Amino acid sequence: MSEPLRAEPASDLTYFAFAASAAAPASLATSAAAIVASDLPEVLAGRYLIERLLGVGGMGAVYRARDLLREQFGDPEPYIALKTLSDEFAEYPDAHTLLYTEFALTARLSHRHVVRLFGFDVDAVSQRAFITLELLKGPTLDQVLSERPEGLTWDELREIAVPLIEALAYSHSRGVIHGDIKPSNVILAEDGLRLFDYGLGQPLEGGLKNLPRLSRNRFKAWTTRYAAPELLDGAEPSEASDVYALGCLLYEMASGSPPFRRLNAKQAKAMGLDKELVRPQNLACGWFTLRSALAFDAAQRKASVTQLLDIFRRPAPSRLQRWFGRAHG
């Protein structure tokens, strides 16, 4: 990827791994200084040599690192991404548990469109917990959308939506709630799309019973314009809240703009903005299902991930079908 890292508000970021050629502008590097671990050693666990910062977010940072063990055995590609918590969150008594929960949730997933994790470790010297994962090369979806203010065409939309929804459907089928669906957590890697950053995720009720269930609300890391109203009211992440975030993202991909003017769901609900929603011009079919996914009331959010996937697996409708859909939906 040749384009520079584009600075965004910390509330819009969790973390992202870019290609080796990406360079962070000075403004982002400066703001990152307050977020990144100040006492992070150059080599973690005697194995992972930190090369440079890749991205920062509300809870932590991701670095490009070189696996010295793999390099010693002649691996031509010993490079990985390494995620650790920021100073602020590393001071929590259960900080290691927080990061391990993300690892445990994601590590049980094996899907071509979900980021692949390698391991979890704690550096003995600094007592920093960290996760190692595949180094992904390519733009994040938010970068793509920033260049397409008119939204994506139906074919482009399908090309991204299908693998994204497949990844989320698979996660749910394995008992894992993502918790933070948003454009900057989707990367269009060289070998296919990846959904990543399960840092705000939770196991489904009854799943992974021995895994600590930490309340993510006290960390205040939601990206508010993609967060369902119930999350903003203190509820735990759920399949329904993932559906809402996915609906917001799909709407933005189809129209070029978020469904509720970049406001959070509680503000949009108070202003009655749901009554102003219209079908995005680039959405060839499935408006009623997508509209249901955007319902403020979780009980009225009847759309499922499977139903949303079915929409984007359909071929483009004929001109007559598109006319009928516009006239009646």
Secondary structure, DSSP 8 states (H G I E B T S, - for coil): --S------GGG-S-----TT----HHHHHHHTTTS-TT--SEETTTEEEEEEEEE-SSEEEEEEEEHHHHHTT-S--EEEEEEE-HHHHTSTTHHHHHHHHHHHHHT---TTB--EEEEEE-TTT--EEEEE----S-BHHHHHHT-TT---HHHHHHHHHHHHHHHHHHHHTTEE-----GGGEEEETTEEEE---TT-EE-TTSSTTS----GGGG----GGGS-HHHHTT----HHHHHHHHHHHHHHHHHSS-TTTT--HHHHHHTTGGGG----TT--S-HHHHHHHT-SSGGG----HHHHHHHHHS----HHHHHHHHHH-
